[in-house]
């Protein structure tokens, strides 16, 4: 069963690029933008990561931490982080367990061919680990601004 708005996120999220166990309780008191993407070093995923990097300060001012998830290896994640100066961690989900739990591992179609892949999705999670918002139509080039705009609308704030 996929995670939906109002659900509590699982405690254990996985291992980051350095082999450290990442738990939801590490983010208690902070909000979390947990984003799922398909592959390090691809154009859309790089644009999304760089948008989140560039808007990271504003997201932190709004109380959010950022955490990415893909099927890539720890080595690939480390290279991706280093190459693009990403200030946040990336979770290794090579067996798609976390993606399946969140309902973002699904059948996709490209050029008429069906295959299993990651649905680019971001979950906005509150300070208590509860999913507040799910962004299914991600604007890769402007994802940080997209998140900040959603936060503003939800809270009637002007953040940036």
N, C-alpha and C positions, 0 to 999 in steps of 0.2 A: 504494500500500500504506500503510495507516494505521500510525501510531506505536503501539507496544505496550509493556507493561512489559518492561524490559531493553534497550529500544532507546535509541540516542543521539539526543537532540534535534538538529534541524538547527542549524547555526551561525548562519545569518542568519534572524532572526525577522521583521524588517520595520522600518517606520518608526513612531516614536511620534507623539504628538499635536503635537510641535514640529518634526517632520521629521528627528529624529535617528535614525540607523541603530541598531537594537538587535540585539546578537549574544549568543549563549549564552556566549561567552568573557568577556563583561562580568560574568557571575555566577559565574565559576570561584571555588571556595572557599566559595560560598554555595549554599544550596538555593533552589529556585524553585517557587512555586505559580503555574503558568501557567493562567489560567482563561479559558475561551471563553464568551461570552454573546451573546445575539442583538441587543440594541438599547439604546443609551443612553436614559435618561429613561423607560424603561418600568418598571412597578411591580416585577416580579420582579428585573429586572437592577439596579434602583436598590437594592432591599433587599440583594441579594448584594454589590454594591460597598460599601454602607454597613457591612455586617457585616465585610467585609474591612478597611475603614478603621478600624472600632472595635477590631478585634482585631489591627491591624497591629503594635503594639508587642510583643504576645505572640508573634506569628509571627516577628518579627525576633529576639526572645530565643531562639527555637527554631532560629535560623539561616536562616530563610526570607526571601526577597524575594518580592513579589507583582507580577504583570504580567497585565493584562487584554487580551483580543483580541476585536474585533467588526468588522463590516462598515462601521461608521460612519466618517464623515469626520474629519479632524484637527480641524476646527472644532467638530464635535459633541463629540468627545472632550474638547477644551479646555473647552467649556461644562460638560460633565458633571463633569469634575474640579473646576472652579471652584465650581459650584453645590453640590457635595457634599463639598468639601474633601478630595478623595482624595489620599493621600500617595504614590501609586504611578503609574507610567506605563501608558498604554493604547496598544496597537498598532492601527494602521489596516490593515484587511485587506479593503478594498472589493471586491477580485476573488476573495476566499475562498481564496487560494492556501495560506495557513498553515492555515486550517481544513480544507482538503482534505488537506493533508499529515498532519495529526493525526487525520484520519478523523472530524471532527465536523461536516462540511458534508454533510447527508444529506436524504433525502426525509422530510417530516413530513406529518401529516394534522391538519387542524382543520376541524371542522364538515363532515366528509366530503370536503373539498377537499384534494388533495395539492399540495405545494409544496416547494421546496428551502429549507432553513433550517439554523441553527446548533443543534447538540445541546449544551445547557448541560453542560459537562464541565470538570473541573480535573485537570491533570497535576502531580503532585509529582515534581520532578526533583532529583537529588542534586548534590553539589558538582562532579561530573565530567560533568554533562550527561546522565546516564542516567535514564530514566523509572523511578521506583520504585513509583508508585501512580497509578491512574486513578480519579477519582471521577466516576461517571456519574449517580448520583442525588444531585444537589446540593440541600442544604437552604438555600434562598436567604436566609432570615431569620437563620440561624445558621451561615453557611458558615465563618467563622473558627473557631468552636468545633468544627465538624465536622472541619476540617483538624487542629486541635490534638488532638482526641480520637484521630484516626487516627495521628498522630505518636506520641502517648503509647503507644497499643497496640502499634505496630510496634517501639518502642524500650524498652518497659517503663519509661517515665518518668512523672513527675508534673510537668507544665509550668505549670499554672494552677490 
